[in-house]
Amino acid sequence: MASTKEIRSKIKSVQNTRKITKAMEMVAASKMRRAQERMRNARPYAEKIREIVANLSKANPEFRPAYMAIREVKKIGTILVTTDKGLCGGLNTNVLRLIANQVRNMEGSNIGIEYTAIGSKGLQFLNRSKAKLISQTIQIGDTPHMDVLIGAITAQLEAFERGEIDAVYLAYTRFVNAMKQEPILEKLLPLESAALTPEEKAGNSWDYIYEPDAESVLNGLLKRYVEAMIYQAVAENMASEQSARMVSMKAASDNAKNVIGELQLEYNKTRQAAITKELSEIVGGAAAV
């Protein structure tokens, strides 16, 4: 049985840990509200531009941009969005499991994969897996900025335009609510009818009049579309990160509280046993005299 000094030391250590996890829970809760607000503010724009591009995929314009070129898939690119920090439960593990499944599926079809990592955790995973990495960006902070992300995703877009890769996928964690985050692996390019939602497929086809010309309008629009999807994915991932961290730290704080209670009970029992032993020795000594 541990001594009372050892138990007191354990109690103090767990109490210090609980102070840290409680503080991290409160910080995550504060950041979560801002991240959710940012993510929800960006959703209408992302949904609207996706709707427009979905209509374009069913239209018959006089110009078909490179981002809509459908080719035989021999090599793909994947943009992996993860967090820079840990202590957020299984958030990163779930999306990395999707990537591992993608690798197995593509290896079975003899399809190569080139990656872009957004976030330190994804970069570390890809380096450990010895995956082919063509670009990366880490330490993006608590607020996503397009000028920080654009350099990394441009490498994938240019590779697609040159025909070096035949499709681009986006892997991230979608925010559902504070208790639920959903890992997503979706096709970003080329946009085709198979990638549309049932509602979009059932809708009427739209066509447009382009000024000054279809090429400049469509190329610019589709670049904005890709940027909007990437920004929204990073914003969703950040909201998911703070929510998952808040829940994880709350669970850690609650567990620490339970451990402290158990250790305190053990301390009281050990202390009472020591007192009883001392009294017995005193009574026995007095009886001997």
QUIPE-V205687 format. One line per field, one symbol per residue. ss: DSSP state (a for helix, b for strand, c for the rest). phi: phi as a letter, one per 20 degrees, with the letter a starting at -180 (. if undefined). psi: psi as a letter, one per 20 degrees, with the letter a starting at -180 (. if undefined). A space follows every 50 residues. Layout:
ss: ???
phi: ???
psi: ???
This chain:
ss: cccaaaaaaaaaaaaaaaaaaaaaaaaaaaaaaaaaaaaaaaaaaaaaaa aaaaaaaacccccccaaaccccccbbbbbbbcccccccccaaaaaaaaaa aaaaaaaacccbbbbbbbcaaaaaaaaaaccbbbbbbccccccccaaaaa aaaaaaaaaaaaccccbbbbbbbbbbbccbbbbbbbbbbcccaaaccaaa aacccccccccccaaaaaaaaaaaaaaaaaaaaaaaaaaaaaaaaaaaaa aaaaaaaaaaaaaaaaaaaaaaaaaaaaaaaaaaaaaac
phi: .ffffffffffffffffffffffffffffffffffffffffefgffffff fffffffeecffcdfffdfecfedbcdceddceedelcmegfgfffffff ffffffffdldecddcddofffffffffelffddaabclenecfcffeef ffffffffffffnfcdacdcdbdefdbfdccdfccceecffcffeefgff fffffdccddcfbfffffffffffffffffffffffffffffffffffff fffffffffffffffffffffffffffffffffffffff
psi: pqrhggghggghghggghgghgghghghhghggghgggghhigggghghh gghghhhirmriporhijoprpohqrqpoooarhrbllbkghgghhhggg hgggghhhjlpqppqppoqhghggghghikqopirqprliaippphhhhh gghhggghhghijhqiqpqppaoppgahippoppoqpgqqprhhiqqhhh hirqqqrqppphrhghggggghghgggghgghgggghgggghghgggghg gggghhgggggghhghggggghhggggggghgggghhh.
